């Protein structure tokens, strides 16, 4: 089949590579417009856009897929199907109607669970034991289209969202290609999603990522892992009379240690512990504003934090 791939971030690149190496003809790529990046804020192409240029494939970067110029350019490429991975813009019906086999999305959950923008983060935060990826035909309703295929992946106890998303991105690329294969030879039929079991995975904000030390240790651990690497879990600490935001990496639940008050710090020679509603957690890496990321014990020595100090939140 002639296919036009749509995607933007790094997690979409494995699927783009898999399609480029498949029997299907990759005739174009759609990605979000170049965006400012780095200290100089110069415009930089998306990871998918950069990879498409390396592959020598025409790249379309519409401000919005409803733009008539974009739809004319897409139509001129005559795609049979448009596989999609984390493109990042809503597709209007006029664009959906241009493609005979439709826009086939690879979504990182087992639908109908965790429809929406942040399925991996929500699955980690909720403490799910298993997640996966699903291919489905995009319709107007959010992630509600009929499905084609699914794969599953166990969530490990120490997985961050970044860890899990990386495995899903690599492991599900073949599923997307297999879905295109099945559509081409007619062996694959779409199945409507069940009405029960629907859950919504809204975008995780910076405000959501503030740690609440009055939660149980397990909940603190899940929030931090879910928000790693983005948007980044954080708390506040008063240093030299100023309230500073401290970015927190994954923690370890210390179920056998004596409890501390929520947010209370215990500073040892090589570790820093923080109290929660249940058992303490041991901090991993931390990053103060304007500083490099470092082990918590090094941070505590550097800013002279002693036992009895407190995190906010």
C-alpha positions as CSV (number, residue, x, y, z in Angstrom):
1,X,0.0,0.0,0.0
2,X,0.9,3.6,-0.4
3,X,1.2,5.1,3.1
4,X,1.7,8.5,4.6
5,X,2.9,8.3,8.2
6,X,1.9,10.9,10.7
7,X,3.8,11.4,14.0
8,X,5.9,13.9,15.8
9,X,8.0,12.9,18.9
10,X,10.8,10.4,19.4
11,X,8.5,7.6,20.4
12,X,7.0,7.6,16.9
13,X,10.4,7.0,15.2
14,X,10.5,3.2,15.7
15,X,7.2,2.9,13.9
16,X,8.3,5.2,11.1
17,X,11.5,3.0,10.7
18,X,9.5,-0.2,10.7
19,X,7.1,1.1,8.0
20,X,10.1,2.4,5.9
21,X,11.6,-1.1,6.1
22,X,8.3,-2.9,5.3
23,X,6.8,-3.9,1.9
24,X,4.6,-0.8,2.0
25,X,5.5,2.3,0.0
26,X,6.2,5.3,2.3
27,X,5.2,8.2,0.1
28,X,5.1,11.0,2.7
29,X,5.3,12.0,6.3
30,X,3.1,14.4,8.3
31,X,4.4,16.0,11.4
32,X,4.0,19.1,13.6
33,X,5.7,22.4,12.5
34,X,9.2,23.1,13.5
35,X,9.3,24.4,17.1
36,X,11.7,26.6,19.1
37,X,14.3,24.6,21.1
38,X,17.5,25.2,23.1
39,X,18.9,28.4,24.6
40,X,18.9,30.1,21.2
41,X,15.2,29.2,20.7
42,X,15.9,28.4,17.1
43,X,13.4,26.4,15.1
44,X,14.1,22.7,15.1
45,X,12.3,19.9,13.2
46,X,10.5,17.2,15.1
47,X,12.3,13.8,15.6
48,X,9.9,12.3,13.0
49,X,10.5,15.2,10.6
50,X,14.3,14.8,11.0
51,X,14.1,11.0,10.4
52,X,11.9,11.6,7.3
53,X,14.4,13.9,5.9
54,X,17.1,11.2,6.4
55,X,14.9,8.8,4.6
56,X,14.4,11.2,1.7
57,X,10.6,11.2,2.1
58,X,8.4,14.3,1.4
59,X,7.5,16.0,4.7
60,X,4.2,18.0,5.3
61,X,4.1,20.3,8.3
62,X,0.7,21.9,8.4
63,X,-0.2,24.4,11.2
64,X,-3.5,22.4,11.3
65,X,-4.6,19.4,9.3
66,X,-7.8,21.3,8.3
67,X,-5.7,23.6,6.2
68,X,-6.9,23.3,2.5
69,X,-3.3,23.5,1.3
70,X,-2.3,20.5,3.4
71,X,-5.3,18.5,2.4
72,X,-4.6,19.1,-1.3
73,X,-0.9,18.1,-0.8
74,X,-2.0,14.9,1.1
75,X,-4.5,14.0,-1.6
76,X,-1.8,14.5,-4.3
77,X,0.3,11.8,-2.5
78,X,-2.7,9.3,-3.0
79,X,-2.2,7.3,0.2
80,X,-4.2,4.1,0.7
81,X,-3.7,4.4,4.5
82,X,-2.2,6.9,7.0
83,X,-0.6,5.2,10.0
84,X,-0.4,7.5,13.0
85,X,1.7,7.5,16.2
86,X,1.5,10.5,18.6
87,X,1.0,13.1,15.8
88,X,-0.3,15.7,18.3
89,X,-3.2,17.4,16.4
90,X,-6.9,16.6,16.0
91,X,-7.8,15.4,12.5
92,X,-11.0,16.9,11.0
93,X,-13.5,14.7,9.2
94,X,-12.4,16.3,5.9
95,X,-8.9,14.9,6.3
96,X,-10.2,11.5,7.5
97,X,-12.3,11.2,4.4
98,X,-9.3,11.6,2.1
99,X,-7.8,8.1,2.8
100,X,-9.5,4.9,1.6
101,X,-8.3,2.7,4.5
102,X,-8.4,5.6,6.9
103,X,-6.0,6.9,9.5
104,X,-4.7,4.0,11.6
105,X,-3.6,5.0,15.0
106,X,-1.2,3.2,17.3
107,X,-2.2,4.1,20.8
108,X,-0.2,3.1,23.9
109,X,-2.9,1.4,26.0
110,X,-5.2,-1.6,25.7
111,X,-8.3,0.2,24.6
112,X,-10.9,1.1,25.8
113,X,-8.7,1.7,28.8
114,X,-6.9,5.0,29.0
115,X,-8.2,6.9,26.0
116,X,-6.5,10.3,25.7
117,X,-3.3,12.2,25.7
118,X,-1.3,10.4,28.5
119,X,-2.2,6.7,28.6
120,X,1.3,5.5,29.8
121,X,1.5,8.0,32.6
122,X,-2.0,7.2,33.8
123,X,-1.3,3.4,33.7
124,X,1.8,3.8,35.9
125,X,0.0,6.2,38.3
126,X,-2.9,3.9,38.7
127,X,-0.7,1.0,39.5
128,X,-1.8,-1.1,36.6
129,X,0.1,-4.4,36.3
130,X,-0.3,-4.7,32.5
131,X,-0.7,-2.2,29.6
132,X,0.0,-2.5,25.9
133,X,-0.7,-0.9,22.6
134,X,-3.7,-1.0,20.2
135,X,-4.2,-0.1,16.6
136,X,-7.5,1.4,15.6
137,X,-9.2,3.5,12.9
138,X,-9.4,7.1,13.9
139,X,-13.0,8.5,14.2
140,X,-14.3,11.9,15.4
141,X,-14.7,10.7,19.0
142,X,-11.6,10.5,21.2
143,X,-9.7,7.2,20.7
144,X,-13.1,5.4,20.2
145,X,-12.7,4.0,16.7
146,X,-12.8,0.2,15.9
147,X,-9.7,-1.7,16.7
148,X,-7.5,-4.0,14.6
149,X,-4.8,-5.5,16.8
150,X,-3.4,-5.4,20.3
151,X,-0.2,-6.2,22.2
152,X,0.4,-6.3,25.9
153,X,3.3,-5.4,28.1
154,X,3.9,-6.0,31.8
155,X,4.5,-2.9,33.9
156,X,7.5,-3.4,36.1
157,X,7.6,-2.2,39.8
158,X,10.2,0.4,39.1
159,X,9.1,1.5,35.6
160,X,8.9,5.2,35.0
161,X,6.6,6.5,32.2
162,X,9.7,7.0,30.1
163,X,10.9,3.4,30.7
164,X,7.5,1.9,29.8
165,X,6.9,4.2,26.8
166,X,10.3,3.3,25.4
167,X,9.5,-0.4,25.5
168,X,6.0,0.1,24.0
169,X,7.4,2.3,21.2
170,X,9.9,-0.4,20.1
171,X,7.7,-3.4,20.8
172,X,4.5,-2.1,19.0
173,X,6.1,-1.0,15.8
174,X,5.6,-4.4,14.3
175,X,2.0,-4.4,15.4
176,X,1.4,-1.3,13.2
177,X,3.1,-2.9,10.2
178,X,1.1,-6.1,10.7
179,X,-2.1,-4.0,10.8
180,X,-1.3,-2.4,7.5
181,X,-0.5,-5.9,6.1
182,X,-3.9,-7.2,7.2
183,X,-5.7,-4.2,5.7
184,X,-3.9,-4.7,2.4
185,X,-4.7,-8.4,2.0
186,X,-8.2,-8.2,3.5
187,X,-7.5,-10.6,6.4
188,X,-8.1,-8.0,9.1
189,X,-11.5,-6.8,10.3
190,X,-12.1,-3.9,12.6
191,X,-13.9,-4.6,15.8
192,X,-16.0,-2.0,17.7
193,X,-14.6,-1.2,21.2
194,X,-16.7,-2.4,24.2
195,X,-18.7,0.2,25.9
196,X,-17.6,-0.9,29.4
197,X,-14.1,-0.4,30.7
198,X,-13.6,3.0,29.3
199,X,-11.1,5.3,31.2
200,X,-9.7,8.7,30.2
201,X,-6.1,9.7,30.4
202,X,-6.0,13.4,30.4
203,X,-2.8,15.4,30.0
204,X,-0.6,15.5,33.2
205,X,0.2,19.1,34.1
206,X,3.0,20.5,36.1
207,X,0.6,21.2,38.9
208,X,-0.4,17.5,38.9
209,X,3.2,16.6,39.4
210,X,3.6,18.3,42.8
211,X,4.1,15.5,45.3
212,X,1.6,15.3,48.2
213,X,3.6,13.9,51.1
214,X,0.3,13.3,53.0
215,X,-0.4,10.4,50.6
216,X,0.8,6.9,51.3
217,X,4.3,6.0,50.2
218,X,3.0,3.8,47.4
219,X,1.0,6.7,46.0
220,X,4.0,9.0,46.2
221,X,6.1,6.4,44.4
222,X,3.6,6.0,41.6
223,X,3.1,9.8,41.1
224,X,6.8,10.4,40.8
225,X,7.4,7.4,38.4
226,X,4.3,8.5,36.3
227,X,5.7,12.0,36.0
228,X,9.2,10.9,35.0
229,X,10.6,12.2,32.8
230,X,7.8,14.7,32.0
231,X,6.5,16.9,33.3
232,X,8.8,16.0,36.2
233,X,7.7,15.4,39.8
234,X,8.6,18.1,42.3
235,X,8.3,19.5,45.8
236,X,9.4,22.7,47.5
237,X,12.1,23.3,50.1
238,X,13.0,26.4,52.0
239,X,16.7,27.1,51.6
240,X,18.3,30.3,53.0
241,X,14.9,31.8,53.5
242,X,13.8,31.2,50.0
243,X,11.3,28.6,48.8
244,X,12.9,26.6,46.0
245,X,11.3,24.0,43.7
246,X,13.1,20.7,43.8
247,X,12.7,18.2,41.0
248,X,12.5,14.6,42.2
249,X,13.6,11.4,40.5
250,X,12.1,8.0,41.3
251,X,12.1,7.1,45.0
252,X,12.3,3.8,47.0
253,X,9.6,2.9,49.5
254,X,11.3,2.0,52.8
255,X,8.6,-0.1,54.5
256,X,10.9,-1.3,57.3
257,X,12.0,2.2,58.5
258,X,10.4,4.1,61.4
259,X,7.8,6.5,60.1
260,X,8.4,10.3,59.7
261,X,5.9,13.1,59.6
262,X,4.6,13.8,56.1
263,X,7.3,15.9,54.3
264,X,9.8,15.5,57.1
265,X,13.4,14.8,56.0
266,X,15.9,12.5,57.6
267,X,19.4,13.1,56.3
268,X,21.9,10.2,56.7
269,X,25.4,10.0,55.4
270,X,24.5,8.5,52.1
271,X,20.8,8.8,51.9
272,X,17.9,11.2,52.4
273,X,14.5,9.9,53.5
274,X,11.1,11.7,53.4
275,X,8.0,11.0,55.5
276,X,4.7,10.2,53.9
277,X,1.3,9.1,55.3
278,X,2.7,5.6,55.8
279,X,6.4,4.6,55.6
280,X,9.2,6.9,54.5
281,X,10.6,6.9,51.0
282,X,14.3,7.2,50.1
283,X,15.1,9.9,47.5
284,X,16.9,9.1,44.4
285,X,18.3,11.9,42.2
286,X,17.1,15.5,42.8
287,X,17.6,18.7,40.9
288,X,17.4,22.1,42.5
289,X,16.5,25.1,40.3
290,X,19.6,26.2,38.3
291,X,21.6,23.2,39.4
292,X,22.6,19.9,37.9
293,X,20.8,16.7,38.8
294,X,22.6,14.8,41.6
295,X,22.1,12.1,44.2
296,X,19.9,13.3,47.1
297,X,22.7,12.9,49.7
298,X,25.0,15.2,47.7
299,X,22.2,17.8,47.3
300,X,21.6,17.7,51.1
301,X,25.3,18.3,51.8
302,X,25.5,21.1,49.3
303,X,22.6,23.1,50.7
304,X,23.2,22.0,54.3
305,X,19.8,20.4,54.8
306,X,19.6,18.6,58.1
307,X,17.2,16.1,59.6
308,X,14.0,17.7,60.7
309,X,13.7,20.0,57.6
310,X,10.6,19.6,55.6
311,X,9.4,19.4,52.0
312,X,6.3,21.4,51.1
313,X,3.2,20.0,49.3
